[in-house]
Amino acid sequence: MTTLPEMRTTFARPAGGSGRWGSILLTAVMTPLALLWLAPLALMLLFATLPDSSIFSPTLPAPGTHFFANVAALAGSANFLRALGNSVMIGLIYTVLSVLLTSMAGYAFARFEFVGKNVLFSLLVATLTVPYAVVVIPQYILIARELGLSNTWVALIVPPLFNSLGVLFMRQSFGGLPQELLDAARVDGAGEWRIFFTIAMPLVRPAIAALSIILFLASWNSYLWPLLVGTTPGARTAPVALGSLIGLNVVPWGALMAGATLMTLPMVVVFVFLQRYFVAGITAGAVK
Amino acid sequence: MAATISPSVTTSRPARAGRGKPIDRQWSVPYRFLLPYLIVFAIFWLWPLIDSFLLSFQNTRVNPWTVDVAVNWRRLWVDQAFHAALRNTLIVLVLQVPIMLALATAIALALDSPKLAARPLFRFAFFAPIVVSDVAYSVVFRLLFNGQYGAVNQALTAIGLPALDWLHDPTWMMATIIIAVTWRWTGYNAIIILAGLQTIPKDLYEAAAIDGAGAWRRFRHITLPLLKPVIVFALVLSVIGTMQLFTEPWLITDAQSSGVSIEMLGTYLFKQGFRNLNFGYASAIAYTIAAMAAAMAAFNLLLARRSPT
């Protein structure tokens, strides 16, 4: 069974002399920094509830009741609800496909020996350090110009599936399974696909959950690629729709903050409850 | 570093001997598992990588495109706008990455310390930005740093400091980008560094304390050296990310319009590639970014391997 790391909550270090005062001092130093860090999100929430006229008031206004009016304005001017729907669907489909493809590939790397394994693996690791800028131009030429797929879900979903993070992550997870378990199934006559789907995959569920969260978040937040291939109002994702409002002559700030809130708040809530899955996904490449 | 993610048996073992009949495993099985991903990988990463290199030697401003080995690279050499973008990017890089990593290390140390009260709250404050999309926080920062009535200037004037033209003055635009990116990515790096901290065996600290080493010496001679691989990893990722910054300059400053903006490599590439549709020149810019990122990554790795701090 693959387990996720718990963030260690206690760390018994030799107390450096003045334990109690050290604690008060450290907490006192960190508090203003933490408040500063929370301020942008807090102000986003506050401004999302205000009409445009109160946002630029010289004193900090109290929370208003204008949130739904702002959302309505946003829905009107940027077709934002449609864009949110696109983002949800594209994110879900992308996540399922990417988890499937990268789990299979990660399983091959973890459990089999084959010709070309090392070369292939180095290539996959290289994707993490090669800037996206290098591949985005030919991707665009292929999808938008040669195949004419702009403004389709295929264009928005398929090219980002190259992301190799899942392969590295799942390779590590499948590597931890006991070989005896898989061999026993083979002796019983189970086919390789059946072993993969009914034995290996269920055993790495926590890893799949962590990977799904990271992939969905990446899709949900991605901007450059959807900006290139999803330009019509019907094909826009939420970030593209939101970004398009910045270019207007009169920027509807209340609506923008409401949109930023709609994009951010669900993710923050998920983060609060599933923090360790995010942490596992982020540290996957770092500590090995 | 020890694995923290999963028990680390990473390579498969051959089927155990003495199990009775040998298990028949066809040679093609791993390839069948790999194939779907590899197809996508080849079409959308490997081929683009090669194609973009080839494109950088083509003149894409004529129809049909022609091979012209020098046209784009020569232009890079003399293009003032590219030089400005490069300079801006390097300035942001040199200032932002060290500030962020120092801050991330400090925050990771604080979050790892049992002396910090209410740790879950602090963790939330610093880690929450990792889920916020580039676009969402960029529009928020554009509002907060508004020169006339933005919250930042209101806060500055409230404590008697002058209001600054964050979004139009070249220097302060750079500062705005640095602050924004630091806000978004410090927690991310703190998570990486915290994971590294937690792999350091704590008896090392106990032994050092018995030997009379103070907190600073323990940090300097135990924590920092053992943390170096993780910090270098964070450094390499940050350098690559900052080299291709796009959303922040695009949405926070006026890089979209031809108004006052801070041109960076990412925005300049976007304009050349996808506004002017000069794919050849954009590819040359992209490969310049990649080459510099690779050089810096190699340099950092070398540095990490050499000096034993």
Interface residues (C-beta under 8 A of the other chain):
Chain A: T2 T3 L4 P5 M7 R8 T9 T10 F11 A12 R13 P14 G16 G19 G22 S23 L26 T27 M30 L33 A34 L35 W37 L38 A39 P40 L41 L43 M44 F47 I55 F56 S57 P58 T59 L60 L100 L101 T102 M104 A105 Y107 A108 A110 R111 F112 E113 F114 K117 L120 L123 L124 T127 L128 T129 V130 P131 Y132 A133 V134 V135 V136 I137 P138 Q139 Y140 I141 L142 V158 P159 P160 L161 F162 S164 V167 F169 R171 Q172 S173 G175 G176 Q179 E180 D183 R186 V187 E192 F196 A207 L217 W220 N221 Y223 L224 L228 P239 V240 L242 G243 L245 I246 G247 W253 L256 M257 G259 A260 M263 T264 M267 V268 V270 F271 V272 Q275 F278 V279 A280 I282 T283 A284 G285 A286 V287 K288
Chain B: M1 A2 A3 T4 I5 S6 P7 S8 V9 T10 T11 S12 R13 P14 A15 R16 R19 G20 I23 R25 W27 V29 P30 Y31 R32 F33 L34 P36 Y37 L38 V40 F41 I43 F44 W45 L46 W47 P48 L49 D51 S52 L55 I107 A110 D112 S113 P114 K115 L116 A117 A118 R119 L121 F122 R123 F124 A125 F126 F127 A128 P129 I130 V131 V132 S133 D134 V135 A136 Y137 S138 V139 V140 F141 R142 L143 L144 N146 Q148 Y149 A151 Q154 W183 G187 Y188 I191 I192 L194 A195 G196 Q198 T199 K202 Y205 E206 A209 G214 A215 V230 F233 A234 V236 L237 I240 M243 Q244 F246 T247 W250 L251 Q256 S257 L265 G266 L269 F270 G273 F274 F279 A282 S283 I285 A286 Y287 I289 A290 A293 A294 A297
